[in-house]
Amino acid sequence: MTFYGLKSCDTCRKAQKELLASGHRLHVIDVRADGVPRAELARFLELFGADLVNRRSTTWRSLSEAERAHDPLELLAEHPTLMKRPVVVAGDTAYLGWTKTVQVALAP
């Protein structure tokens, strides 16, 4: 299972803790420190659409209107912390966020 998140994100830390406690093995990728391959970003955008861009983030609020109008893939490549987190890839399925629905889907 691949886990894309941020070390400083409370939701990501909670999700990691719960996934590990339920017996999952995680390959953790810190989107800020490690980056996300462009091909993965494109795949996530295809799967999740506009929901992948976290418009409530500090990074989003710091962007100008002109910057916000850029292509989402370009924005995410330049500012990986704009990605809503976590993104969990389990086999052929990817999940966005740490909602109850995601938690149930990933429960053992």
Secondary structure, 3 states (H helix, E strand, C coil): CEEEECCCCHHHHHHHHHHHHCCCCCEEEECCCCCCCHHHHHHHHHHHHHHHECCCCHHHHHCCHHHHCCCHHHHHHHCHHHECCCEEEECCEEEECCCHHHHHHCCC
